[in-house]
């Protein structure tokens, strides 16, 4: 009986963690929408810029990806995904919002 209770408790904890992750993802997506990121990007398809899932796939396993992408979003740039430049997003997008959005992208 004790083993069954432990299993149920563990499953409940995982469900709550999954709900928190889903809520965090929705909040990060809302930040991307609010800050105009989704005017040029989408989660699954290339728009003007690359799909966020493509960005996540390109940087999968790269321990320096978060820092690189935060710097790229802040400063803007071109040439990695094509000739159309991404404008700088700093200072009009808060640093903590950029970090949240980049962390979310890397989970896709």
Residue pairs with C-beta under 8 A, 6 or more apart in sequence:
24 104
25 104
25 107
27 100
28 100
28 101
28 103
28 104
29 43
29 104
31 97
31 100
31 101
32 38
32 41
32 101
32 104
35 89
35 92
35 93
35 97
35 101
37 89
37 101
39 47
39 48
40 47
40 48
40 49
40 86
41 47
41 48
41 49
41 50
41 51
41 52
42 51
42 52
43 51
43 52
43 53
43 108
44 51
44 52
44 53
45 51
46 54
48 84
49 81
49 84
49 86
50 81
52 105
52 108
53 108
55 69
55 105
55 106
55 108
56 105
56 106
56 107
56 108
59 65
59 68
59 69
59 106
62 68
65 106
66 99
66 102
66 103
66 106
69 102
69 105
69 106
70 95
70 98
70 99
70 102
72 80
72 86
73 86
73 89
73 90
73 93
73 98
73 101
73 102
74 88
74 89
74 90
74 95
74 98
75 88
75 90
76 85
76 86
76 87
76 88
76 89
77 85
77 86
78 84
78 85
78 86
89 98
90 98
